[in-house]
Amino acid sequence: MQAHVSIILPVHNAEPWLDECLRSVLQQDFEGTMELSVFNDASKDKSGAIIEKWRVKLEDSGVHVIIGGHDSLSPRGVGYSKNQAVAQSSGSYLCFLDSDDVMMPQRVRLQHQAAVQHPSSIIGCRVRRDPPNSTERYTRWINQLTPEQLLTQVFTANGPTVIMPTWFCSRAWFSHVGPFDEGGQGVPEDLLFFYEHLRKGGGVVRVDQSLLLYRYHPRAATHSVLETTIWTHRVRFLEEQALPRWAAFTIWNAGKQGRRLYRSLTAASQRKVVAFCDVDENKIRKGFYCHEDSQERPKPRIPILHFRAARPPFVICVKLVDTGHPQPLALEEAPQWPPGARRDGTELYLLLPPGPHRGRLRGQPEVVALAGGPGLPSLQLTDPRQRLPVHPRPAGAS
């Protein structure tokens, strides 16, 4: 009989965490039919024996268990394992679970309710980090994005705005978007799937309850993905989705992060950069940035302006520091006109914690920000009510 929900569990050498993970499957309070689809990706520890032990307990409780896998010398990777676990399952909905994480008892029930209401969305949830003090900024960002920011901050971080271990979606939508990239170690298969999901018009919804214990440890698969790899994918997605709308734009930050963005752009996108802007008088006095590695002759010399002299649209490219502020730094439209402000334009603020360093940017409200540094998000539209459209890839495009 077809299950309502298939829990998708890829496993590779998960012995230290697997008992607690599988116990959380048994403790779900979902009243529909559930199955657990496990794919054991060449584990060399006792993961296989633990899975078999829990198979009996789960099936005695009415949870059908499907176990696949292989015992090759090397694992095939997370993307391959998830695809195999999906392929061997039957549920109308898919609940993704990492073998080192723990679900709260209400997770499947609450996310299933949301997925029924949003059939073309990825449903996420808030998380509790273990250890509690690990990746504090990133965890705050995961849990505190507004519903609008789940879409407007899609260029921002090193991964999706709802993290992969919390995903829940319909099988029909997964089949429309997927499968996962099977390139193996070092490939951000979740980010690539998320981008394709957005291209196809998918939504992003978060259940605002903590439904997952999300573990951080040195053996986590996410550590195998290089920051430079993710940066490259992020810039390409920015070029695909945002920059075609603009004939020209300004990069906010004439320092390391802004220059890195410029050098990462294709030649066609570089030619759209009309200026860098900054607040650093030393950089502004220099007058220009010369792209020494360019093959063009003469080499491009991009003006460096004070931000008040620059014109939108902007790509804000900054590396944030931890301020202890509870909200991620972001660009938003000012909710009120400040006293004496001119009303012939839109007042925009670079939002920082209260203090003398708050600055004001005057211009038209079209700003995209691209943050640098792992787990330090800052991207959104100036007006969170605006959704940046994600454009379908043209037919035949790679």
Secondary structure, 3 states (H helix, E strand, C coil): CCCCEEEEEEECCCHHHHHHHHHHHHCCCCCCCEEEEEEEECCCCCHHHHHHHHHHHHHHCCCEEEEEEECCCCCCCHHHHHHHHHHCCCCCEEEECCCCCEECCCHHHHHHHHHHHCCCEEEEEEEEEECCCCCHHHHHHHHHCCCCHHHHCCCCCCCCCCCHHHCEEEHHHHHHHCCCCCCCCCCCHHHHHHHHHHHCCCEEEEEEEEEEEEECCCCCHHHHCCHHHHHHHHHHHHHHHCHHHCCCEEEECCCHHHHHHHHHCCHHHHCCEEEEEECCHHHHHHCEEECCCCCCCCCCEEEEEEHHHCCCCEEECCECCCCCCCCCCCEEECCCCCCCCCCCCEEEEECCCCCCCCEEEEECCCEEECCECCCCCCCCCCCCCCCCCCCCCCCCCC
